[in-house]
Amino acid sequence: MTPGETQGWQLGLAVLLGALAAALGTPTGVSGGLLLLPLLMTVFGLGGTVASATNLLFNIVSTPMGIARQPRIDSELTLLLVSSAAPAAVAGVLVNVFLLGDSAVFRALVAALLAAVAVSILLPRPSAPGALPSVGWTPLTRPNRQVMILVGAASGLLGGFYGLGGAVLAAPVALLVTGWPVARISGAALVATMVVSLTGLATYSALSLAGHTAVRTPHWPLGLALGVGGVIGGYGATRYAAKVPDRSLRIVLAVLIGLGAVRLALL
């Protein structure tokens, strides 16, 4: 589907799906693009490269609302993730455009990623030593800081390749490594998503203008419609997230991500 072929009902559906994706993803620090990627490829029929770039556009429009409404963002964790994720995102885009973006291999890789993330979200987290202080946050240990830099690089690579912004890996791994609650991780993961999305979309757009993509990338009407829905869903999520048990959020998100993996695997 090209931008000129987009129907009004498709844009309306995109707003609804964007709102749902952000409502579920924002509280856990996982980009709603994780839920949208299989839908862009199955419901809207986009190729892998266009779907990835359109996902990044969704992130750019919808993520600032989630960031702005975070009560507090861990600056140390954010800096570690962003510093390594941004340059790695460019490499992820190049792999997508020139190697695997519109192939059956890409769909298989997306399905595998979704399945792995669904499982990781449900894994039990180690408890942090001692309770979190009411004023200050327990700093990362040196080994954990090194792990987070590597996680940031891997997140940027995957984020640029899949169009997921990077939080899809950063949030689950940070939860497992630190044992911190979702509320502490989500702000840093969302900022990393925003930076990776800006870097990745700029790279996709430059390659598209240079004629290296088969069709115009990203799909601007769909991406903007999804983003508008994402703003609405992200606003609602920050209002109810504190009232919903952490475990319940994880289960719902894992089930939906798993269903997306199954749908792609059956194509």
PLY file of the C-alpha trace (Angstrom):
ply
format ascii 1.0
element vertex 267
property float x
property float y
property float z
element edge 266
property int vertex1
property int vertex2
end_header
0.00 0.00 0.00
1.36 3.39 -1.00
0.48 6.71 0.70
-1.73 7.70 -2.24
-3.84 4.53 -1.84
-4.63 5.09 1.85
-8.37 5.06 2.62
-10.11 7.04 5.35
-11.10 3.90 7.26
-7.49 2.79 7.29
-6.42 6.03 8.92
-9.21 5.70 11.47
-8.14 2.15 12.24
-4.54 3.35 12.55
-5.55 5.93 15.19
-7.39 3.23 17.16
-4.50 0.75 16.96
-1.97 3.43 17.86
-3.98 4.32 20.96
-4.22 0.68 22.04
-0.52 0.04 21.45
0.59 3.09 23.44
-1.86 2.38 26.26
-0.29 -1.04 26.78
3.32 -0.19 25.99
3.86 3.12 27.80
3.43 1.84 31.40
6.02 -0.89 30.86
8.53 1.26 28.94
8.09 -0.90 25.82
7.31 0.94 22.61
3.82 0.33 21.27
5.55 -0.20 17.93
6.24 -3.74 19.09
2.54 -4.46 18.79
2.13 -2.42 15.62
4.91 -3.95 13.50
3.09 -7.22 12.73
-0.13 -5.28 12.10
1.57 -2.97 9.61
2.81 -6.00 7.71
-0.40 -8.07 7.86
-3.37 -5.69 8.14
-1.93 -2.84 6.06
0.30 -4.94 3.81
3.49 -2.90 4.16
6.89 -4.34 3.29
9.47 -4.78 6.01
11.48 -1.62 5.28
8.43 0.67 5.06
6.87 -0.94 8.16
10.03 -0.38 10.20
10.35 3.27 9.18
6.62 3.90 9.77
6.96 2.43 13.25
9.72 4.92 14.00
7.46 7.76 12.87
4.77 6.48 15.27
7.33 6.53 18.08
8.41 10.09 17.34
4.84 11.41 17.42
3.57 9.40 20.38
6.51 8.95 22.74
6.97 12.59 23.95
3.63 12.42 25.77
4.74 9.35 27.67
8.09 10.93 28.53
6.54 14.21 29.68
4.20 12.44 32.06
6.88 10.31 33.72
7.11 11.42 37.36
10.88 10.91 37.31
13.50 9.66 34.84
16.73 7.94 35.87
19.37 10.17 34.25
22.25 7.70 34.69
20.42 4.80 33.04
19.12 7.08 30.28
22.59 8.37 29.39
24.07 4.87 29.29
21.36 3.58 26.96
21.20 6.59 24.62
24.96 7.05 24.15
25.37 3.62 22.61
21.92 3.15 21.06
21.90 6.16 18.73
24.90 5.25 16.54
23.90 1.58 16.52
20.47 2.54 15.14
22.10 3.73 11.90
23.70 0.32 11.43
20.33 -1.36 12.00
18.71 0.74 9.28
21.45 -0.09 6.79
21.03 -3.82 7.40
17.27 -3.51 6.87
17.44 -1.49 3.65
20.30 -3.28 1.92
19.97 -6.86 3.18
16.76 -8.16 4.76
14.00 -5.55 4.92
11.44 -6.92 2.45
12.16 -10.64 2.67
10.61 -13.73 4.24
13.69 -13.86 6.45
12.73 -10.46 7.90
9.23 -11.72 8.79
10.72 -14.80 10.45
13.15 -12.65 12.45
10.32 -10.38 13.59
8.27 -13.40 14.73
11.26 -14.79 16.64
11.93 -11.43 18.31
8.32 -11.06 19.38
8.24 -14.55 20.86
11.48 -13.96 22.78
10.28 -10.64 24.20
6.92 -12.13 25.23
8.75 -14.79 27.23
11.23 -12.35 28.75
8.47 -10.07 30.02
7.04 -12.94 32.04
10.35 -14.03 33.58
10.65 -13.41 37.33
12.86 -10.47 38.22
15.57 -10.57 40.88
14.86 -8.44 43.90
17.06 -5.38 44.35
19.08 -5.45 47.60
17.05 -3.52 50.12
14.07 -1.31 49.52
14.27 1.64 47.18
14.84 4.81 49.20
12.03 7.33 49.23
14.24 10.23 48.12
17.28 8.90 46.25
17.54 5.98 43.86
20.07 3.21 44.33
22.79 3.79 41.68
23.81 1.16 39.17
26.85 -0.93 40.03
29.86 -0.76 37.70
29.18 -4.19 36.12
25.56 -3.18 35.57
26.63 0.06 33.91
28.80 -1.88 31.47
25.91 -4.24 30.73
23.59 -1.29 30.07
26.01 0.20 27.52
26.01 -3.11 25.64
22.25 -3.32 25.97
21.94 0.19 24.56
24.01 -0.73 21.51
22.00 -3.92 20.91
18.76 -1.98 21.42
19.78 0.65 18.88
20.74 -1.99 16.32
17.46 -3.87 16.74
15.49 -0.64 17.01
16.79 0.70 13.71
16.36 -2.66 11.99
12.84 -3.42 13.21
11.63 0.15 13.72
10.91 -0.46 17.40
12.94 2.36 18.90
15.08 0.13 21.10
12.97 -0.14 24.26
11.84 -3.60 23.21
15.20 -4.93 24.41
16.32 -2.22 26.82
13.31 -2.38 29.12
13.16 -6.18 29.66
16.93 -6.52 30.13
17.11 -3.55 32.48
14.32 -5.08 34.54
16.13 -8.40 34.76
19.57 -6.91 35.52
18.56 -4.32 38.10
15.49 -5.82 39.74
13.99 -2.32 39.80
10.23 -1.76 39.37
8.81 -0.94 35.95
8.13 2.65 37.03
11.87 3.32 37.38
12.86 1.71 34.07
10.11 3.02 31.82
11.24 6.66 31.63
14.79 5.84 30.52
13.50 3.25 28.04
11.09 5.76 26.50
13.82 8.40 26.11
16.03 5.79 24.41
13.11 4.95 22.11
12.76 8.61 21.13
16.44 9.08 20.35
16.72 5.84 18.38
13.53 6.68 16.47
14.77 10.13 15.46
18.13 8.71 14.36
16.58 5.78 12.53
13.88 7.77 10.74
16.40 10.36 9.56
18.51 7.54 8.12
15.54 5.83 6.42
14.35 9.14 4.95
17.81 9.99 3.63
18.13 6.58 1.97
14.63 6.93 0.50
15.42 10.35 -0.98
18.61 8.88 -2.42
16.57 6.18 -4.18
17.75 3.21 -2.12
14.25 2.04 -1.10
11.67 0.43 -3.42
8.87 2.80 -2.34
8.75 6.08 -0.45
9.75 5.45 3.16
8.17 5.82 5.69
4.39 5.66 5.01
3.71 9.16 6.31
-0.14 9.13 6.53
-0.25 5.85 8.46
2.67 6.77 10.70
1.14 10.12 11.65
-2.30 8.57 12.26
-0.76 5.89 14.46
1.16 8.58 16.31
-1.98 10.63 17.01
-3.57 7.52 18.47
-0.39 6.93 20.43
-0.64 10.36 22.06
-4.19 9.57 23.18
-3.28 6.11 24.44
-0.12 7.30 26.16
-2.05 10.00 28.02
-4.59 7.48 29.25
-1.89 5.00 30.23
-0.11 7.40 32.56
-3.40 7.97 34.38
-4.27 4.33 35.03
-0.82 2.66 35.11
-0.22 3.26 38.82
-3.57 1.61 39.63
-2.89 -1.59 37.66
-0.67 -4.29 39.21
2.73 -4.58 37.57
2.22 -8.31 36.96
-1.09 -7.74 35.19
0.49 -5.25 32.79
3.21 -7.75 31.96
0.79 -10.59 31.28
-1.44 -8.55 28.95
1.53 -7.21 27.02
3.18 -10.64 26.74
-0.02 -12.26 25.43
-0.54 -9.62 22.73
3.10 -9.76 21.67
2.91 -13.55 21.50
-0.19 -13.37 19.31
1.66 -11.06 16.94
4.48 -13.59 16.69
2.05 -16.40 15.88
0.31 -14.29 13.22
3.57 -13.56 11.43
4.74 -17.16 11.71
1.57 -18.32 9.95
2.04 -16.03 6.93
0 1
1 2
2 3
3 4
4 5
5 6
6 7
7 8
8 9
9 10
10 11
11 12
12 13
13 14
14 15
15 16
16 17
17 18
18 19
19 20
20 21
21 22
22 23
23 24
24 25
25 26
26 27
27 28
28 29
29 30
30 31
31 32
32 33
33 34
34 35
35 36
36 37
37 38
38 39
39 40
40 41
41 42
42 43
43 44
44 45
45 46
46 47
47 48
48 49
49 50
50 51
51 52
52 53
53 54
54 55
55 56
56 57
57 58
58 59
59 60
60 61
61 62
62 63
63 64
64 65
65 66
66 67
67 68
68 69
69 70
70 71
71 72
72 73
73 74
74 75
75 76
76 77
77 78
78 79
79 80
80 81
81 82
82 83
83 84
84 85
85 86
86 87
87 88
88 89
89 90
90 91
91 92
92 93
93 94
94 95
95 96
96 97
97 98
98 99
99 100
100 101
101 102
102 103
103 104
104 105
105 106
106 107
107 108
108 109
109 110
110 111
111 112
112 113
113 114
114 115
115 116
116 117
117 118
118 119
119 120
120 121
121 122
122 123
123 124
124 125
125 126
126 127
127 128
128 129
129 130
130 131
131 132
132 133
133 134
134 135
135 136
136 137
137 138
138 139
139 140
140 141
141 142
142 143
143 144
144 145
145 146
146 147
147 148
148 149
149 150
150 151
151 152
152 153
153 154
154 155
155 156
156 157
157 158
158 159
159 160
160 161
161 162
162 163
163 164
164 165
165 166
166 167
167 168
168 169
169 170
170 171
171 172
172 173
173 174
174 175
175 176
176 177
177 178
178 179
179 180
180 181
181 182
182 183
183 184
184 185
185 186
186 187
187 188
188 189
189 190
190 191
191 192
192 193
193 194
194 195
195 196
196 197
197 198
198 199
199 200
200 201
201 202
202 203
203 204
204 205
205 206
206 207
207 208
208 209
209 210
210 211
211 212
212 213
213 214
214 215
215 216
216 217
217 218
218 219
219 220
220 221
221 222
222 223
223 224
224 225
225 226
226 227
227 228
228 229
229 230
230 231
231 232
232 233
233 234
234 235
235 236
236 237
237 238
238 239
239 240
240 241
241 242
242 243
243 244
244 245
245 246
246 247
247 248
248 249
249 250
250 251
251 252
252 253
253 254
254 255
255 256
256 257
257 258
258 259
259 260
260 261
261 262
262 263
263 264
264 265
265 266
